[in-house]
């Protein structure tokens, strides 16, 4: 998925010639994680950065082992464990 997003970004800036300052990468939950991963790949490929990233409740701890997840698991209404 990250490779597809990076390829789409390259298509938009190279083929469609959209200015990266006019691009916002945005995602929610796993899409927030994908927004971060895609941007890291953009950096690794030395591409011009988008104007910003917006991540709504991004899934950043794929191990589900950080203290905040463990301490708040009983408070999580949707994914409570």
Helices and strands as residue ranges (DSSP letters): H 2-10, I 11-15, G 20-22, E 24-28, H 30-44, E 52-56, H 67-71
